């Protein structure tokens, strides 16, 4: 039945009508007052608990009659790993054949496998992902994407998340309905980048990393283009180069939050650039306040309690999958209470940082990704990408920055600027520098194109750079990319 419906959408008159209907209805779920959405969530949660009661996962969680979500412990991947790696029918709330095996990219650590219900993936695709893509073309008044428009997406094939979503949403042997998705999902990353460079005039909406856009595409295209939408999943770089990307693409970059665990679970905010709104239909999102990079799980609050300007770790409970009170290790910053253009009072968030990704120096200071990005931006260091590691010399610990820039700038100058910024803004860093009497930073300039070459060799749902504590295996690949491009300059 699902395949028949997808084939119907591929028939232009029906597909065009369905898309126009989707445009009219896609905001309705977000126009519901947040309080009403939470009531609907509570009913859906009870149905989920009823299905999970008596399963092995449910028993391990402590699900029983009358249990409340807040009664259950917070979980992490280690809790589900035995069930995902050696699945048995009595462990899950749906038949095993109803699940898809989905792989993470391993960027945030070792590779992981998840079992995700197919029905959940399809709803995530058509109810959230497609609207998110369409909203990237919102001009402030209306969605400009039309049936049959060409959408460029640089992503990896299954078993990675977006590849699984695309394959489930495509009729057997056919094309994705509604839009013309390019290029072939099975092409190598580099070929996908080259496809855009050679065909950008025929693209209506592009989904790609801002780092690739800034370092590889803009310098080669050398002219402003006109897209209906530009969607960049790497928020930090997109924010740092917001004006450059806007001038190049003709539209501001937009983004949303997605992950292997949650699939597509948010839509872009229109009023608040690079902000996103969580889709209450995909799951319950709880928030643990974050202070100095550490989440306080003793003070978990609901989405109706978040405060603008505060940072939180996200705790996720799927309403149609088995994950329950799952630590995402991702921190969001609440930037607004609502989006006037989308007529919603639901909070707007921005991705802030991976919580486990900090570098500790002599136990004096913990330096995070967002702190470094802020230092680069405020010091006007024109970075493309970077990765930071801890290195040792004569008993001292150093923050080693491997950075690629868009303009000529000496490594010593970058070192001085970053040190000055951290010394002024981070009292723990200042104490470390003063106590030991040294500047705890090393800077290595990477040749132009290093990170682009590195990303092209990665296989991931969305290839990206692990900016803090990159695994040795990946770091060695990065160094090889640098040597293949040009000798590493110290």
HUGI-V290557 format. One record per residue. N is the residue number from 0. RES is the residue in three letters. PHI is phi in radians with two decimals (none if undefined). PSI is psi in degrees with one decimal (none if undefined). D_CENTER is the distance of its C-alpha to the mean C-alpha in Angstrom with 1 decimal. Layout:
N;RES;PHI;PSI;D_CENTER
N;RES;PHI;PSI;D_CENTER
This chain:
0;UNK;none;-42.6;32.0
1;UNK;-1.08;-44.9;28.3
2;UNK;-1.11;-37.2;29.1
3;UNK;-1.12;-43.2;31.9
4;UNK;-1.09;-41.5;29.8
5;UNK;-1.14;-38.3;27.2
6;UNK;-1.13;-37.2;30.2
7;UNK;-1.06;-41.2;31.6
8;UNK;-1.12;-26.2;28.4
9;UNK;-1.33;-10.1;29.0
10;UNK;-1.47;115.4;32.5
11;UNK;-0.82;-49.1;32.2
12;UNK;-1.06;-41.4;34.3
13;UNK;-1.28;-43.5;32.5
14;UNK;-1.09;-41.3;29.0
15;UNK;-1.14;-41.1;29.7
16;UNK;-1.14;-41.8;31.1
17;UNK;-1.11;-40.1;28.2
18;UNK;-1.16;-42.3;25.7
19;UNK;-1.11;-37.4;28.0
20;UNK;-1.16;-39.5;28.2
21;UNK;-1.10;-39.9;24.4
22;UNK;-1.06;-38.7;24.3
23;UNK;-1.28;-30.0;26.9
24;UNK;-1.80;-13.3;25.4
25;UNK;-1.13;-24.2;21.7
26;UNK;-1.49;-13.0;21.9
27;UNK;-1.02;-39.7;24.3
28;UNK;-1.17;-23.2;22.1
29;UNK;-1.69;-15.3;20.6
30;UNK;-1.41;-15.6;24.1
31;UNK;-1.09;130.1;25.3
32;UNK;-0.93;143.8;25.9
33;UNK;-0.95;-38.2;23.5
34;UNK;-1.08;-39.1;26.6
35;UNK;-1.23;-37.9;27.4
36;UNK;-1.08;-39.3;23.9
37;UNK;-1.16;-34.1;24.2
38;UNK;-1.14;-42.3;27.6
39;UNK;-1.12;-39.2;26.3
40;UNK;-1.05;-40.7;23.7
41;UNK;-1.09;-38.5;26.5
42;UNK;-1.18;-41.4;28.5
43;UNK;-1.15;-35.8;25.7
44;UNK;-1.13;-39.7;25.2
45;UNK;-1.08;-39.5;28.9
46;UNK;-1.12;-41.0;28.8
47;UNK;-1.10;-47.8;26.1
48;UNK;-1.07;-34.2;28.2
49;UNK;-1.13;-40.2;31.2
50;UNK;-1.21;-34.6;29.7
51;UNK;-1.45;-20.2;28.5
52;UNK;-1.06;126.7;31.8
53;UNK;1.62;-11.2;33.8
54;UNK;-1.41;161.5;31.0
55;UNK;-1.10;-42.0;30.5
56;UNK;-1.13;-43.0;27.0
57;UNK;-1.07;-42.1;28.4
58;UNK;-1.13;-41.8;31.4
59;UNK;-1.16;-31.8;29.4
60;UNK;-1.30;-24.9;27.3
61;UNK;1.59;27.5;30.6
62;UNK;-1.36;125.5;30.3
63;UNK;-2.65;175.9;33.7
64;UNK;-0.99;131.5;35.6
65;UNK;1.43;-0.3;34.8
66;UNK;-1.21;143.3;31.9
67;UNK;-1.84;155.9;29.4
68;UNK;-1.01;-42.7;25.7
69;UNK;-1.22;-11.0;26.4
70;UNK;-1.36;-18.7;29.1
71;UNK;-1.55;149.7;26.7
72;UNK;-1.29;154.1;25.3
73;UNK;-1.30;138.1;21.7
74;UNK;-2.02;169.2;20.5
75;UNK;-2.44;-173.9;18.3
76;UNK;-1.07;-34.0;17.8
77;UNK;-1.05;-27.0;21.4
78;UNK;-1.18;-41.3;22.8
79;UNK;-1.60;-18.7;21.5
80;UNK;-0.93;-45.9;21.8
81;UNK;-1.07;-36.0;25.6
82;UNK;-1.27;-36.6;25.2
83;UNK;-1.28;-37.5;22.5
84;UNK;-1.43;-26.7;24.4
85;UNK;-2.32;70.5;27.8
86;UNK;-1.19;142.1;27.4
87;UNK;-2.31;149.1;30.5
88;UNK;-1.05;-34.1;31.2
89;UNK;-1.37;-0.8;32.3
90;UNK;-1.58;-26.0;29.0
91;UNK;-1.96;162.5;26.9
92;UNK;-1.54;-8.1;27.4
93;UNK;-2.18;162.5;27.4
94;UNK;-1.02;144.9;29.4
95;UNK;-1.03;-32.2;27.7
96;UNK;-1.22;-10.5;28.1
97;UNK;-1.53;2.0;25.8
98;UNK;-1.88;153.5;22.7
99;UNK;-1.97;141.6;20.5
100;UNK;-1.58;120.6;19.7
101;UNK;-2.13;137.6;16.0
102;UNK;-1.89;139.5;15.0
103;UNK;-1.46;164.4;12.0
104;UNK;-1.35;-19.2;11.7
105;UNK;1.47;4.3;13.2
106;UNK;-1.10;-36.2;11.2
107;UNK;-1.60;14.0;11.3
108;UNK;2.63;-148.3;14.9
109;UNK;-1.29;155.4;17.0
110;UNK;-1.11;144.9;16.1
111;UNK;-2.30;152.7;16.2
112;UNK;-2.03;138.4;17.4
113;UNK;-2.16;149.5;17.0
114;UNK;-1.82;115.6;19.4
115;UNK;-2.09;130.3;18.0
116;UNK;-1.05;136.0;20.6
117;UNK;-1.03;-40.9;21.0
118;UNK;-1.10;-38.6;21.8
119;UNK;-1.11;-41.7;18.6
120;UNK;-1.11;-43.5;16.6
121;UNK;-1.14;-43.1;19.0
122;UNK;-1.11;-40.7;18.7
123;UNK;-1.06;-36.9;15.0
124;UNK;-1.22;-54.9;15.5
125;UNK;-1.48;-28.8;18.4
126;UNK;-1.55;-25.9;18.0
127;UNK;-2.15;-50.9;14.4
128;UNK;-1.15;-48.6;12.7
129;UNK;-1.09;-47.2;15.9
130;UNK;-1.03;-36.6;16.5
131;UNK;-1.10;-44.0;13.1
132;UNK;-1.10;-43.3;14.0
133;UNK;-1.13;-38.4;17.5
134;UNK;-1.16;-22.3;16.6
135;UNK;-1.11;-15.7;15.2
136;UNK;-1.79;10.7;18.9
137;UNK;-1.23;126.0;20.3
138;UNK;-1.67;13.5;23.0
139;UNK;1.76;-17.7;23.6
140;UNK;-2.16;-36.7;26.2
141;UNK;-2.73;164.5;25.1
142;UNK;-1.42;130.5;22.7
143;UNK;-1.75;-10.4;24.1
144;UNK;-1.22;136.6;22.6
145;UNK;-2.10;164.6;25.5
146;UNK;-1.00;132.4;26.4
147;UNK;1.49;-4.2;26.5
148;UNK;-1.08;155.1;24.4
149;UNK;-1.59;122.7;22.7
150;UNK;-2.00;117.5;18.9
151;UNK;-1.59;123.3;17.6
152;UNK;-2.28;123.9;14.5
153;UNK;-1.74;97.8;13.9
154;UNK;-2.52;168.2;12.6
155;UNK;-1.62;153.8;14.4
156;UNK;-1.27;174.6;17.1
157;UNK;-1.04;148.8;17.6
158;UNK;-1.56;13.8;17.4
159;UNK;-1.30;158.2;13.6
160;UNK;-0.99;-53.9;11.8
161;UNK;-1.15;-35.1;11.8
162;UNK;-1.10;-39.8;15.2
163;UNK;-1.13;-43.7;16.5
164;UNK;-1.07;-45.3;15.5
165;UNK;-1.13;-40.5;17.3
166;UNK;-1.22;-38.2;20.3
167;UNK;-1.21;-28.3;20.9
168;UNK;-1.60;7.0;20.9
169;UNK;-2.00;129.9;23.3
170;UNK;-1.02;148.4;27.0
171;UNK;-0.95;123.4;28.6
172;UNK;1.26;8.4;29.6
173;UNK;-2.00;-164.8;28.3
174;UNK;-1.92;160.7;25.6
175;UNK;-1.05;131.5;22.7
176;UNK;-1.25;161.8;24.5
177;UNK;1.40;-50.8;24.2
178;UNK;-2.20;162.4;22.6
179;UNK;-1.66;98.0;23.4
180;UNK;-1.45;129.1;20.3
181;UNK;-2.37;159.2;20.8
182;UNK;-1.46;-167.9;21.1
183;UNK;-1.00;127.2;22.0
184;UNK;-1.11;-20.0;19.0
185;UNK;-1.54;-2.0;21.2
186;UNK;-1.19;150.8;21.8
187;UNK;-1.08;156.0;20.9
188;UNK;-0.96;-45.7;18.1
189;UNK;-1.08;-39.3;20.8
190;UNK;-1.14;-33.3;22.6
191;UNK;-1.19;-39.9;19.7
192;UNK;-1.11;-45.7;19.5
193;UNK;-1.12;-32.3;23.3
194;UNK;-1.05;-44.7;23.3
195;UNK;-1.13;-43.7;21.5
196;UNK;-1.01;-37.7;23.9
197;UNK;-1.51;-15.2;26.8
198;UNK;-2.29;15.7;25.9
199;UNK;-1.04;-26.4;24.0
200;UNK;-1.20;-19.1;27.0
201;UNK;-1.78;7.4;26.5
202;UNK;-1.75;135.4;22.8
203;UNK;-1.68;-37.8;22.1
204;UNK;-2.42;134.3;18.3
205;UNK;-2.07;136.0;16.0
206;UNK;-2.08;108.4;12.4
207;UNK;-2.79;164.5;11.7
208;UNK;-1.20;138.8;10.4
209;UNK;-1.11;-32.9;12.4
210;UNK;-1.11;-40.6;13.8
211;UNK;-1.21;-39.5;15.5
212;UNK;-1.05;-46.8;16.6
213;UNK;-1.29;-41.9;18.2
214;UNK;-1.52;-28.9;19.7
215;UNK;-2.01;-46.3;20.8
216;UNK;-1.45;-51.1;21.1
217;UNK;-1.01;-44.9;22.4
218;UNK;-1.10;-31.5;25.1
219;UNK;-1.46;-38.1;26.3
220;UNK;-1.24;-40.8;26.3
221;UNK;1.08;21.8;28.1
222;UNK;-2.71;154.6;28.3
223;UNK;-1.24;141.4;26.5
224;UNK;-2.06;174.6;25.4
225;UNK;-2.25;102.4;25.0
226;UNK;-1.82;161.5;22.0
227;UNK;-1.43;-25.7;21.5
228;UNK;-2.80;148.3;17.8
229;UNK;-2.28;116.6;15.2
230;UNK;-2.00;118.5;11.5
231;UNK;-2.11;114.9;9.3
232;UNK;-1.29;-23.7;5.5
233;UNK;-1.57;89.7;6.7
234;UNK;-1.04;-42.5;7.9
235;UNK;-1.06;-46.5;10.6
236;UNK;-1.21;-39.9;12.3
237;UNK;-1.06;-36.3;12.3
238;UNK;-1.25;-39.4;13.9
239;UNK;-1.14;-31.5;16.3
240;UNK;-2.04;34.0;17.4
241;UNK;-1.00;-48.7;17.2
242;UNK;-1.16;-42.4;20.9
243;UNK;-1.10;-42.7;21.1
244;UNK;-1.17;-42.0;18.4
245;UNK;-1.08;-44.3;20.1
246;UNK;-1.15;-36.4;23.5
247;UNK;-1.27;-48.8;22.6
248;UNK;-1.45;-18.4;20.9
249;UNK;1.47;-1.9;23.2
250;UNK;-2.52;153.7;20.4
251;UNK;-1.27;145.9;17.9
252;UNK;-1.21;144.5;14.2
253;UNK;-2.21;165.3;12.0
254;UNK;-2.67;169.5;8.4
255;UNK;-2.57;171.5;7.0
256;UNK;-1.79;129.2;4.8
257;UNK;-2.48;155.8;5.1
258;UNK;-2.71;167.0;6.1
259;UNK;-1.06;-39.6;9.5
260;UNK;-1.18;-43.9;11.3
261;UNK;-1.69;-13.4;10.6
262;UNK;0.97;-152.0;10.1
263;UNK;-1.33;119.0;9.6
264;UNK;-2.35;14.9;10.5
265;UNK;-2.72;164.6;10.4
266;UNK;-2.19;155.2;11.9
267;UNK;-1.18;144.9;12.1
268;UNK;-1.41;142.8;14.8
269;UNK;-1.63;-40.2;17.7
270;UNK;-1.24;-33.9;19.7
271;UNK;-2.00;102.8;17.1
272;UNK;-0.95;132.0;15.4
273;UNK;1.10;17.5;11.6
274;UNK;-1.67;165.7;11.9
275;UNK;-2.53;160.5;10.9
276;UNK;-2.10;126.7;13.2
277;UNK;-1.29;138.2;12.6
278;UNK;-1.53;112.3;14.7
279;UNK;-1.13;-18.8;17.6
280;UNK;-1.29;-22.5;18.6
281;UNK;-1.48;-22.4;15.7
282;UNK;2.94;172.9;16.5
283;UNK;-1.66;129.4;17.9
284;UNK;-1.96;121.0;15.7
285;UNK;-1.92;164.3;17.7
286;UNK;-2.40;125.7;17.4
287;UNK;-1.82;120.5;18.9
288;UNK;-0.99;139.3;19.9
289;UNK;-1.97;126.5;18.9
290;UNK;-2.25;126.3;21.6
291;UNK;0.92;40.1;21.7
292;UNK;1.40;6.3;18.6
293;UNK;-2.12;130.5;20.1
294;UNK;-1.53;137.5;19.4
295;UNK;-1.71;97.5;22.6
296;UNK;-1.38;1.7;22.5
297;UNK;-1.54;-4.7;26.0
298;UNK;-2.25;40.5;24.9
299;UNK;-1.17;133.6;22.3
300;UNK;-2.19;167.2;22.4
301;UNK;-1.51;169.6;21.4
302;UNK;-1.15;-22.7;19.3
303;UNK;-1.40;-1.8;22.6
304;UNK;-1.95;-3.1;23.3
305;UNK;-1.17;151.9;20.5
306;UNK;-2.03;140.7;21.8
307;UNK;-1.08;133.3;20.7
308;UNK;1.65;-14.0;20.0
309;UNK;-1.59;157.4;19.3
310;UNK;-2.00;138.3;16.5
311;UNK;-2.43;145.5;15.7
312;UNK;-1.41;141.2;14.2
313;UNK;-1.63;127.3;12.9
314;UNK;-1.89;122.1;15.3
315;UNK;-1.98;133.0;14.7
316;UNK;-2.17;111.5;17.6
317;UNK;-1.22;140.7;17.3
318;UNK;-1.53;-15.6;20.2
319;UNK;-2.35;21.2;20.7
320;UNK;-2.38;176.6;19.6
321;UNK;-1.46;-14.2;21.0
322;UNK;-1.14;130.5;18.3
323;UNK;-2.43;123.5;20.0
324;UNK;0.86;53.3;19.2
325;UNK;-1.62;126.1;16.5
326;UNK;-1.26;116.4;15.2
327;UNK;-1.43;-18.5;11.4
328;UNK;1.10;15.8;12.1
329;UNK;-1.87;134.7;9.4
330;UNK;-1.86;131.7;11.2
331;UNK;-1.93;151.0;11.1
332;UNK;-1.93;128.3;13.8
333;UNK;-1.37;122.1;15.9
334;UNK;-1.90;-12.6;17.0
335;UNK;-2.93;158.5;19.2
336;UNK;-1.87;80.8;21.1
337;UNK;1.92;163.9;20.8
338;UNK;-2.29;112.3;20.5
339;UNK;-1.15;-32.4;24.0
340;UNK;-1.21;-39.5;23.3
341;UNK;-1.54;-0.8;21.6
342;UNK;0.99;51.4;24.4
343;UNK;-2.31;147.9;22.3
344;UNK;-1.79;8.4;22.8
345;UNK;-1.25;142.8;19.5
346;UNK;-1.06;150.5;17.7
347;UNK;-1.91;133.8;15.1
348;UNK;-2.13;161.7;12.3
349;UNK;-2.21;144.6;10.3
350;UNK;-1.16;134.3;7.7
351;UNK;-1.90;-54.8;10.5
352;UNK;-3.01;163.5;10.3
353;UNK;-1.48;125.6;10.5
354;UNK;-1.18;-35.5;13.9
355;UNK;-1.41;0.2;15.7
356;UNK;-1.73;79.1;15.0
357;UNK;-2.37;156.8;18.1
358;UNK;-1.99;122.7;21.3
359;UNK;-1.68;131.3;24.6
360;UNK;-1.99;113.2;27.7
361;UNK;0.93;24.6;31.0
362;UNK;1.06;16.2;29.6
363;UNK;-1.54;-46.0;30.2
364;UNK;-2.42;149.3;26.7
365;UNK;-2.07;117.9;23.1
366;UNK;-1.87;129.3;21.0
367;UNK;-1.90;168.5;17.2
368;UNK;-1.02;-47.5;14.6
369;UNK;-1.16;-31.6;14.6
370;UNK;-1.17;-38.8;18.4
371;UNK;-1.20;-43.2;18.7
372;UNK;-1.06;-41.8;16.7
373;UNK;-1.09;-39.6;18.9
374;UNK;-1.13;-41.2;21.9
375;UNK;-1.13;-46.2;21.2
376;UNK;-1.14;-46.7;20.8
377;UNK;-1.26;-24.7;23.8
378;UNK;-1.59;2.8;25.8
379;UNK;1.00;43.0;25.2
380;UNK;-1.60;115.0;24.1
381;UNK;-1.39;72.6;22.7
382;UNK;-1.45;146.6;20.1
383;UNK;-1.61;-54.3;18.1
384;UNK;-2.72;166.9;16.3
385;UNK;-2.77;162.3;17.4
386;UNK;-2.42;145.9;17.5
387;UNK;-2.11;138.9;19.6
388;UNK;-2.39;166.9;21.9
389;UNK;-1.75;127.8;25.0
390;UNK;-2.19;159.2;28.3
391;UNK;-2.12;141.9;31.9
392;UNK;-2.67;119.0;35.1
393;UNK;0.92;44.1;38.5
394;UNK;1.43;-2.7;37.1
395;UNK;-1.83;147.2;34.6
396;UNK;-1.72;138.0;30.8
397;UNK;-2.18;145.5;28.8
398;UNK;-1.50;108.1;25.3
399;UNK;-1.68;119.6;25.1
400;UNK;-1.85;119.8;22.9
401;UNK;-1.81;106.8;22.4
402;UNK;-2.29;142.0;21.5
403;UNK;-1.96;132.9;21.8
404;UNK;-2.01;163.8;23.1
405;UNK;-1.64;-11.5;23.9
406;UNK;-2.32;160.3;27.4
407;UNK;-1.19;123.6;30.2
408;UNK;-2.70;135.1;30.1
409;UNK;-1.25;146.2;31.8
410;UNK;-1.03;-39.1;30.1
411;UNK;-1.13;-36.0;32.6
412;UNK;-1.17;-40.8;31.7
413;UNK;-1.09;-44.0;28.0
414;UNK;-0.99;-46.4;29.2
415;UNK;-1.10;-43.5;31.5
416;UNK;-1.15;-46.0;29.0
417;UNK;-1.14;-43.2;26.3
418;UNK;-1.05;-45.9;29.1
419;UNK;-1.05;-43.4;30.6
420;UNK;-1.16;-46.8;27.4
421;UNK;-1.18;-37.6;26.6
422;UNK;-1.10;-36.1;30.3
423;UNK;-1.39;-30.6;30.5
424;UNK;-1.83;-18.0;27.4
425;UNK;-2.13;103.2;27.2
426;UNK;-1.10;-33.6;30.5
427;UNK;-1.18;-40.0;29.7
428;UNK;-1.11;-41.5;29.0
429;UNK;-1.10;-42.7;32.2
430;UNK;-1.08;-40.6;34.2
431;UNK;-1.07;-49.7;33.0
432;UNK;-1.09;-41.8;34.1
433;UNK;-1.23;-41.1;37.4
434;UNK;-1.15;-45.1;38.3
435;UNK;-1.59;-14.2;38.0
436;UNK;1.20;42.5;38.9
437;UNK;-2.61;164.9;36.4
438;UNK;-1.67;110.0;33.3
439;UNK;-1.44;43.9;30.6
440;UNK;-2.34;138.5;28.5
441;UNK;-2.17;143.7;28.7
442;UNK;-2.20;129.6;27.2
443;UNK;-2.09;120.5;27.0
444;UNK;-1.47;126.6;26.6
445;UNK;-1.64;139.5;24.9
446;UNK;-1.01;150.4;26.5
447;UNK;-0.99;128.8;25.1
448;UNK;1.67;-2.4;22.9
449;UNK;-1.06;-50.5;22.1
450;UNK;-1.23;-33.6;18.4
451;UNK;-1.09;-44.6;18.4
452;UNK;-1.11;-40.6;20.9
453;UNK;-1.09;-46.3;18.9
454;UNK;-1.12;-33.8;15.8
455;UNK;-1.19;-19.9;18.2
456;UNK;-1.62;-1.5;19.5
457;UNK;-1.58;148.8;16.4
458;UNK;-1.99;109.8;15.8
459;UNK;-2.79;162.5;12.3
460;UNK;-1.01;-50.0;10.1
461;UNK;-2.34;108.2;8.3
462;UNK;-1.08;130.7;10.6
463;UNK;-2.66;165.3;9.6
464;UNK;-1.67;131.4;11.9
465;UNK;-1.44;103.6;12.3
466;UNK;-1.39;-18.4;13.9
467;UNK;-2.22;129.3;15.7
468;UNK;0.99;47.9;18.0
469;UNK;-1.03;136.4;17.2
470;UNK;-1.04;147.6;19.2
471;UNK;-0.97;-41.2;22.6
472;UNK;-1.03;-44.8;22.3
473;UNK;-1.26;-37.2;19.3
474;UNK;-1.10;-39.3;21.0
475;UNK;-1.12;-35.8;24.2
476;UNK;-1.14;-38.7;22.5
477;UNK;-1.11;-44.3;21.3
478;UNK;-1.09;-38.2;24.9
479;UNK;-1.12;-39.8;26.2
480;UNK;-1.08;-39.5;24.2
481;UNK;-1.13;-43.3;25.7
482;UNK;-1.21;-32.8;29.1
483;UNK;-1.23;-25.8;28.9
484;UNK;-1.52;-46.4;28.2
485;UNK;-3.05;160.1;30.6
486;UNK;-1.08;141.6;32.0
487;UNK;-1.15;128.7;29.9
488;UNK;-1.73;123.9;31.3
489;UNK;-1.62;none;31.8
